Amino acid sequence: MEKIIIYTHSDCLAKDNGPNHPERKERLESVLESVKELDSLDIDIREAPLAAPETINLVHPQSHLDAIFSMIPSTGLVGVEKEPYADTFLCEHSKNAILRSCGAGVSAADDLINSNEKRIFCAVRPPGHHAETIRVNGFCFLNNTAVTARYLQNQHQLGKIAIIDFDVHHGNGTQEIFYSDNSVAYGSIHEHPLFPGTGSEKETGAGNIFNAPIQSGTSSDEFFKIFEGKILENIDKFKPDAILISAGFDAHKRDPLANINLESEDYYTLTKSIVEIANLHCGGRVISFLEGGYDLLALSEGTKAHLKGLNEN
């Protein structure tokens, strides 16, 4: 069994999106409570640092970063999107939450290479996979996974990075950032049609984008068949030097924002299948990032199953 490093920080709990918003602090509280119940696993919880601007700038230009932080209010909420999806907000505590969510992945990358840690989970919010190079979107400000991928390549000289995204919503931001870069493979399985509307199989980038859209009502068996054939097989052929996961738990049958029928235990199977690919090609090196998941029970159970999958040799 492998030790699991978990990066998180109380600043990520301070980010407020207002009443009745699906992306709320209770999500992360649920995840952290579920970690406490996994006393059979070897888990090391560490504080996520603030990401440095020069590291963020590997993906997002400083002008974009400055624009985001200039909108942070001294009190209340400020929406940063236009209709019809005006649901991404800044509050007075947003800056540190955003920087720590990104910094978690950067520290995880250092652990992966410098300390030979193999399995790391970034339990942070706000999430990141909808954030494009210069566009805030879908509750996301900085693309935490993309910054980590670029940091692994630039700081640690890894060549090929695979990003596997099983959030029920397509990671339009991650796709946009790497669309013309075949040193990064992006594979996403997601309900379609659904927000953000991207992610058709015709969107292939430089041959490095592997989209697997699935229909509303998809069962576990069909999900895994599609995931293996359209995502895992392509990542296997890519032979990555590290695998990053955008781990959303909103394909669970209980989730209120989508219509896929995964069970909690499916996240163990899903994660274990990714770990097996990592073991084949990159010494088992995996960093996972919390993305979506909006039913607290499903999120808690899904997280526990995910961490058990990461724990496998």
Buried (B, 14 or more C-beta within 10 A) or exposed (E): EBBBBBBBBEBBBBBBBEEEBBBBBEBBEBBBEBBEEBEEBEBEBBEBBBBEEEBBBBBBEEEBBEEBBEBBEEEEBEBBBEEEBEBBBBBBBBBBBBBBBBBBBBBBBBBBBEEEBBBBBBBBBBBBBBBBEEBBBBBBBBBBBBBBBBBBBEBBEBEBBBBBBBBBBBBBBBBBBBBEBEBBBBBBBBBBEBBBEBBEEEBEBEEBBBBBBBEEEBBBEBBBEBBEEBBBBBBBEBBBBBBBBBBBBBBBBBBEBBBBBBBBBBBBBBBBBBBBBBBEBBEBBBBBBBBBBBBBEBBBBBBBBBBBBBBBE
